[in-house]
Each structure stands twice: as structure tokens, then as C-alpha cells.
Amino acid sequence: MLYGQEHVKRYEETDGEEGYDFGDHGAHILILTTIGRKSGVERKNALIYREVEGGYAIVSSAGGADAHPGWHFNLEADPDVKVQVKADRFAAHARVADDEERARIWPLMTEIWPDYDTYTTKTDRQIPIVILERR
């Protein structure tokens, strides 16, 4: 299984032929490109996603750490991002799901990545769901 920047590299090189399928529960990966809020440099992350309500949902879990992942802070600073789903590359706008959306989407995300429920037991923060809306 691929992880980190090696995952991003292989995914991009193969248009998702390598690295798109992830885990045993039907999870799929997209590549999210944000602009570093401090560095101004592009940052790429391979993230589990699910298509929902005309957008793409991702989870700011950081494995249940007490702080959001760096990419989450980057998109808060600049919500205009780039996304790659297999060979499809597009611009998107990122926003945090509201409480009602999160309640609907959370079970869909844990269906494909059950560890998200485990992550909630490791932290006091509410783990956000981010919606990526194609521009």
C-alpha cells in the first residue's frame, strides 16, 4: 500500500491507476493540492474521498490527532484548491461541512474507512468533513 508523497507521485504518474483504490472497504483516493499558508508553495496530499451531494467529501482526521492536518489549515487560508480524481484534474472550492451535512456524511465516510470512528476516540476535537466543490 502506498503512503505519503510516494502515494502522490505514483498516483500522478499513472493517473490514479496506482493508488486510487485504498484499503478493504471500497475507499478511493484523490489528490488534493493546497497552497502552503506560510510557505506559499503547493502541497499535495493523497486523501480518502467520497462523492456526496454533487461534491467530494474528505475528512480532516489526522489519525485522531489533537490538531487538524496541515492541509486543512492551508485550505482555510485559501479555499481555492486543485483536485485530481484518477485522470480528471480540476479546480475546486473547499468548505467545511455544516453540522447537518456532517451528520449525513459521517456514516458514509466511516462505511469506506471505519477507522474514522476510532479516530474520534483519540481526540476531543470534532473532526471536520470538508466538501470540495468543482469550479
C-alpha positions in Angstrom: 0.0 0.0 0.0 1.3 3.4 -0.9 1.6 6.3 1.6 2.6 10.0 1.7 4.5 11.6 -1.1 5.3 8.3 -2.8 1.5 7.7 -3.0 1.0 11.2 -4.6 3.9 10.6 -7.0 2.7 7.2 -8.2 -0.9 8.4 -8.4 0.0 11.4 -10.6 2.4 9.4 -12.8 -0.3 6.7 -13.5 -3.4 9.0 -13.5 -4.6 7.0 -10.5 -4.1 3.5 -12.0 -1.8 3.1 -8.9 -3.1 4.4 -5.6 -6.7 5.1 -6.4 -8.1 2.0 -4.6 -7.3 2.0 -0.9 -8.0 -0.4 1.9 -10.5 -3.2 2.2 -13.8 -1.3 2.4 -14.0 0.3 -1.0 -12.2 3.6 -0.2 -10.8 5.6 -3.1 -8.1 8.3 -3.1 -7.9 11.8 -4.7 -5.0 14.1 -4.7 -5.6 17.5 -3.0 -3.3 20.4 -3.8 -3.4 23.3 -1.5 -1.1 26.4 -1.2 1.0 26.4 2.0 -0.3 29.1 4.2 3.2 30.0 5.4 5.4 28.9 2.5 3.2 29.8 -0.5 4.3 26.5 -2.0 2.0 23.9 -3.5 1.3 21.0 -1.1 -0.2 17.7 -2.3 -1.9 15.0 -0.2 -3.4 11.7 -1.1 -6.8 11.6 0.7 -9.7 9.2 1.0 -12.8 10.7 -0.5 -16.4 10.0 -1.3 -18.7 11.7 -3.8 -21.6 13.3 -2.0 -24.3 15.7 -3.0 -22.5 16.9 -6.1 -19.1 17.3 -4.4 -16.3 15.4 -2.9 -16.1 14.8 0.9 -12.8 14.4 2.6 -12.1 14.1 6.4 -9.7 16.2 8.3 -8.8 13.4 10.7 -5.0 13.5 11.1 -5.4 10.0 12.5 -7.2 11.4 15.6 -4.5 14.0 16.4 -5.5 16.9 18.6 -5.0 19.4 15.7 -6.3 19.4 12.1 -3.8 18.2 9.4 -1.7 20.9 7.8 -3.7 20.7 4.5 -6.9 21.7 6.5 -5.2 25.0 7.7 -4.0 25.6 4.2 -7.5 25.4 2.7 -8.9 27.6 5.4 -6.3 30.3 4.4 -7.0 29.7 0.7 -10.1 27.6 -0.1 -9.3 27.5 -3.9 -7.6 24.2 -4.4 -6.8 21.7 -7.2 -8.1 18.2 -7.2 -7.2 15.1 -9.1 -9.6 12.1 -9.3 -7.9 9.4 -11.4 -7.1 11.3 -14.7 -9.6 14.1 -14.0 -7.9 17.2 -12.8 -9.9 20.3 -11.8 -10.1 23.4 -9.7 -12.4 23.3 -6.7 -13.5 25.4 -3.8 -13.2 23.8 -0.3 -15.5 24.4 2.6 -16.2 22.8 5.9 -19.5 20.9 6.1 -22.0 22.4 8.4 -23.4 20.3 11.3 -26.3 19.0 9.3 -24.2 17.9 6.4 -21.6 16.4 8.7 -24.3 14.3 10.4 -25.4 12.9 7.0 -22.0 12.4 5.5 -20.1 11.0 8.5 -21.7 7.5 8.3 -20.9 7.4 4.5 -17.3 8.1 5.3 -17.0 5.5 8.1 -18.5 2.9 5.8 -15.5 3.2 3.5 -12.9 3.9 6.3 -14.1 2.6 9.6 -11.0 3.9 11.4 -12.6 7.4 11.3 -14.8 6.3 14.2 -11.7 5.1 16.1 -10.0 8.5 15.5 -12.9 10.3 17.3 -12.0 8.4 20.5 -8.4 9.8 20.3 -9.2 13.5 20.4 -11.6 16.0 21.9 -11.9 18.0 18.7 -14.8 17.4 16.3 -13.2 16.0 13.2 -14.4 18.2 10.3 -15.6 17.0 6.9 -14.5 19.2 4.0 -16.6 19.4 0.9 -14.7 20.1 -2.4 -17.0 21.7 -5.0 -15.8 21.6 -8.6 -15.4 25.1 -10.1 
